[in-house]
Amino acid sequence: MNFPRKLASVWRFYVDGFRNMTWGRPLWYIIILKLVILFAVLRVFFFEPVLAGKTEEQKSDHVGSQLVDRADNNRTLKLW
């Protein structure tokens, strides 16, 4: 059995299980609400777009400096 079939069978298992439960629909609403909170609300309030409003040159400079800083941090951590 290949991976897509396994994934589909697991999906059907959970969908059928929730469909046959008396609390299935409210649980799905809670799951969807939690996902909306995690991916929409938290992103808007806590993760500001760093590259918004910058030119292409400023964007490339910022990304390059971030990569260099991370590489330097990794090197210093390995030495200790």
C-alpha positions as CSV (number, residue, x, y, z in Angstrom):
1,M,0.0,0.0,0.0
2,N,1.5,3.3,-1.0
3,F,1.6,6.5,1.1
4,P,-1.4,8.4,-0.6
5,R,-3.7,5.4,0.1
6,K,-2.6,5.1,3.7
7,L,-3.1,8.8,4.2
8,A,-6.6,8.6,2.6
9,S,-7.5,5.6,4.8
10,V,-6.4,7.4,7.9
11,W,-8.4,10.5,6.8
12,R,-11.5,8.4,6.2
13,F,-11.1,6.7,9.6
14,Y,-11.1,10.0,11.4
15,V,-13.9,11.5,9.3
16,D,-16.1,8.5,9.9
17,G,-15.3,8.5,13.6
18,F,-16.2,12.1,14.0
19,R,-19.3,11.8,11.9
20,N,-20.7,8.9,14.0
21,M,-20.0,10.7,17.3
22,T,-22.6,12.8,19.0
23,W,-20.0,15.5,19.7
24,G,-18.3,15.2,16.3
25,R,-19.5,18.5,14.9
26,P,-18.7,20.7,17.9
27,L,-15.3,19.1,18.0
28,W,-14.6,20.0,14.4
29,Y,-15.7,23.6,15.1
30,I,-13.3,23.7,18.0
31,I,-10.5,22.4,15.9
32,I,-11.2,24.8,13.1
33,L,-11.4,27.7,15.6
34,K,-8.1,26.8,17.1
35,L,-6.5,26.7,13.6
36,V,-7.9,30.1,12.7
37,I,-6.5,31.5,16.0
38,L,-3.1,30.0,15.5
39,F,-2.6,30.8,11.8
40,A,-4.5,34.0,11.4
41,V,-4.7,36.0,14.6
42,L,-1.3,35.2,16.0
43,R,0.4,36.0,12.6
44,V,-1.3,39.3,12.4
45,F,-0.5,40.4,15.9
46,F,2.9,38.8,16.6
47,F,4.7,38.2,13.3
48,E,5.3,41.5,11.5
49,P,6.3,41.3,7.9
50,V,10.0,42.3,8.0
51,L,10.4,42.8,4.3
52,A,7.2,44.7,3.6
53,G,7.7,48.1,2.0
54,K,11.4,47.6,1.1
55,T,13.0,47.7,-2.3
56,E,14.5,44.5,-3.9
57,E,18.0,45.6,-3.0
58,Q,17.0,46.2,0.7
59,K,15.3,42.8,0.8
60,S,18.3,41.0,-0.6
61,D,20.7,42.8,1.8
62,H,18.5,41.9,4.8
63,V,18.2,38.3,3.8
64,G,21.9,38.1,3.2
65,S,22.8,39.6,6.5
66,Q,20.4,37.3,8.3
67,L,22.0,34.2,6.7
68,V,25.5,35.4,7.5
69,D,24.5,36.1,11.1
70,R,23.0,32.7,11.5
71,A,26.1,31.0,10.0
72,D,28.3,33.0,12.4
73,N,26.2,32.0,15.4
74,N,26.3,28.3,14.4
75,R,30.1,28.5,14.1
76,T,30.5,30.1,17.5
77,L,28.2,27.6,19.1
78,K,30.1,24.6,17.7
79,L,33.4,26.0,19.1
80,W,32.2,26.1,22.7
